[in-house]
Amino acid sequence: MTTRTLCLAAVLAPLALLLSACKTFDEGSDQEVVVQSFPSGASVMLDGEEVGTTPVTLELPRKVTHRIVLEKPGYKATDATIAPVQNEAGQGMVKFGLLDETGYYYDLDPNPVQVQMVPDVLPPTRGPDAYAEMTAIIADVDQKRMRGEISPVEHKYMVEKVVEFYSK
């Protein structure tokens, strides 16, 4: 290596380190957040980008509010917000310096994020003949199970949600 290359590396390495630290100061250090759904296997969108399927563990900056959208065929899309909340370390403390800058006094909440998916077969409201509607929806769910579109666990869950909806 030449002297010029070594000098350039000596200048650029600390600069890169300094610039990468700016993100930590702006958004806070990362925290693991677990996203779970029932049924599992829902695609997870984080702030508009797909990041995996449930269950999934995400590394998210602590000082930023995040929006999560879960989607799964046969279920209504569901969203959740994860926001920074003051943790026990931040109670009654004057916050300044490096700990404050990196988000030490905050945790993302909720964690874990647990979502009960809502079957898309449920109507917005009940009609005049609730029993006939419920019977037709359950027959539709039965057909989905027979075609292999949903698992036995999902079938049971959907039927329970339909009965719960119509028994209110």
C-alpha positions as CSV (number, residue, x, y, z in Angstrom):
1,M,0.0,0.0,0.0
2,T,1.1,3.5,-0.7
3,T,1.4,6.2,1.9
4,R,-1.4,8.1,0.1
5,T,-3.7,5.1,0.4
6,L,-2.9,4.7,4.1
7,C,-3.6,8.4,4.8
8,L,-6.9,8.2,3.0
9,A,-7.9,5.1,5.0
10,A,-6.9,6.8,8.2
11,V,-9.1,9.8,7.4
12,L,-12.1,7.8,6.0
13,A,-12.4,5.1,8.7
14,P,-13.1,7.6,11.6
15,L,-15.4,9.6,9.3
16,A,-17.5,6.5,8.5
17,L,-17.7,5.6,12.2
18,L,-18.8,9.1,13.0
19,L,-21.5,9.1,10.3
20,S,-22.9,5.7,11.3
21,A,-23.1,6.9,14.9
22,C,-25.4,9.8,13.8
23,K,-28.2,7.3,13.0
24,T,-27.9,5.9,16.5
25,F,-28.1,9.3,18.1
26,D,-31.1,10.3,15.9
27,E,-33.1,7.1,16.2
28,G,-31.6,5.4,19.3
29,S,-29.9,2.0,19.6
30,D,-31.7,-1.1,18.3
31,Q,-34.1,-3.2,20.4
32,E,-35.5,-6.7,19.6
33,V,-39.2,-6.7,19.0
34,V,-41.1,-9.9,18.5
35,V,-44.2,-9.8,16.2
36,Q,-46.6,-12.8,16.5
37,S,-50.0,-13.4,15.0
38,F,-52.7,-16.0,15.3
39,P,-52.8,-17.7,13.0
40,S,-49.1,-17.5,12.2
41,G,-47.7,-17.0,8.7
42,A,-48.9,-13.5,8.2
43,S,-46.7,-11.2,6.1
44,V,-45.2,-8.3,8.1
45,M,-44.8,-4.9,6.7
46,L,-42.7,-2.5,8.7
47,D,-43.0,1.2,7.8
48,G,-44.1,0.2,4.3
49,E,-41.5,-2.5,3.7
50,E,-42.0,-6.3,3.9
51,V,-39.7,-7.7,6.5
52,G,-40.9,-11.4,7.0
53,T,-43.7,-13.6,8.2
54,T,-44.9,-14.2,11.7
55,P,-43.5,-15.1,14.1
56,V,-40.6,-12.7,13.4
57,T,-38.0,-10.9,15.5
58,L,-37.1,-7.4,14.3
59,E,-34.3,-5.1,15.3
60,L,-35.8,-1.6,15.6
61,P,-34.4,1.8,16.7
62,R,-35.8,2.6,20.2
63,K,-36.5,6.3,19.7
64,V,-38.7,6.0,16.6
65,T,-42.4,5.1,16.3
66,H,-43.0,2.2,13.9
67,R,-46.2,1.1,12.0
68,I,-46.6,-2.6,11.4
69,V,-49.2,-4.1,9.0
70,L,-50.0,-7.8,9.0
71,E,-51.6,-9.5,6.0
72,K,-52.7,-13.1,5.4
73,P,-55.0,-14.5,2.8
74,G,-58.5,-15.1,4.3
75,Y,-58.0,-12.4,7.0
76,K,-58.4,-8.6,7.2
77,A,-55.2,-6.6,7.2
78,T,-54.4,-5.5,10.7
79,D,-52.1,-2.8,11.8
80,A,-50.3,-2.0,15.0
81,T,-48.1,0.9,16.2
82,I,-44.9,0.4,18.2
83,A,-43.8,3.5,20.1
84,P,-41.0,4.5,22.4
85,V,-42.1,4.7,26.1
86,Q,-40.1,5.7,29.0
87,N,-38.7,2.7,30.8
88,E,-37.8,2.2,34.5
89,A,-34.3,3.6,34.0
90,G,-35.7,6.9,32.9
91,Q,-38.1,7.3,35.8
92,G,-37.2,10.4,37.8
93,M,-33.9,11.0,36.0
94,V,-32.5,14.0,34.4
95,K,-31.7,12.7,30.9
96,F,-28.8,14.0,29.0
97,G,-25.6,12.8,27.3
98,L,-24.8,9.5,25.6
99,L,-27.4,7.4,27.4
100,D,-30.2,9.8,26.4
101,E,-28.9,10.1,22.8
102,T,-28.9,6.3,22.3
103,G,-32.4,5.8,23.7
104,Y,-31.3,4.1,26.9
105,Y,-34.2,5.5,28.8
106,Y,-36.8,4.2,26.3
107,D,-38.2,0.8,25.3
108,L,-40.5,0.1,22.4
109,D,-44.0,-0.9,23.4
110,P,-45.8,-3.2,22.9
111,N,-43.2,-5.9,22.9
112,P,-44.1,-8.6,21.9
113,V,-46.6,-7.4,19.4
114,Q,-49.4,-10.0,19.5
115,V,-52.2,-9.8,16.8
116,Q,-55.4,-11.9,16.6
117,M,-56.2,-11.8,12.8
118,V,-59.8,-11.2,12.0
119,P,-61.3,-13.5,9.3
120,D,-62.4,-11.6,6.2
121,V,-65.6,-13.7,6.0
122,L,-67.2,-11.6,8.8
123,P,-69.5,-8.9,7.6
124,P,-69.3,-5.3,9.0
125,T,-72.8,-5.7,10.6
126,R,-75.4,-8.4,11.1
127,G,-78.4,-8.5,8.8
128,P,-82.0,-9.2,9.7
129,D,-81.6,-13.0,9.5
130,A,-78.5,-13.5,11.6
131,Y,-78.9,-17.3,11.8
132,A,-79.1,-17.7,8.0
133,E,-76.1,-15.5,7.5
134,M,-74.1,-17.3,10.2
135,T,-74.9,-20.7,8.6
136,A,-73.9,-19.5,5.1
137,I,-70.6,-18.1,6.4
138,I,-69.8,-21.3,8.3
139,A,-70.6,-23.3,5.2
140,D,-68.1,-21.1,3.3
141,V,-65.5,-21.7,5.9
142,D,-66.1,-25.4,5.7
143,Q,-65.6,-25.3,1.9
144,K,-62.3,-23.4,2.4
145,R,-61.1,-26.2,4.7
146,M,-62.2,-29.0,2.3
147,R,-60.3,-27.2,-0.5
148,G,-57.2,-27.1,1.7
149,E,-57.1,-23.3,1.7
150,I,-57.0,-23.2,5.5
151,S,-55.7,-25.5,8.2
152,P,-57.8,-27.4,10.7
153,V,-56.7,-24.9,13.4
154,E,-57.6,-21.9,11.2
155,H,-61.0,-23.6,10.5
156,K,-61.7,-23.9,14.2
157,Y,-60.6,-20.3,14.8
158,M,-62.7,-18.9,12.0
159,V,-65.8,-20.8,13.1
160,E,-65.3,-19.6,16.7
161,K,-65.0,-16.0,15.5
162,V,-68.2,-16.3,13.3
163,V,-70.1,-17.7,16.3
164,E,-68.7,-15.0,18.6
165,F,-69.7,-12.3,16.1
166,Y,-73.3,-13.5,15.8
167,S,-73.8,-14.2,19.5
168,K,-73.2,-10.6,20.5
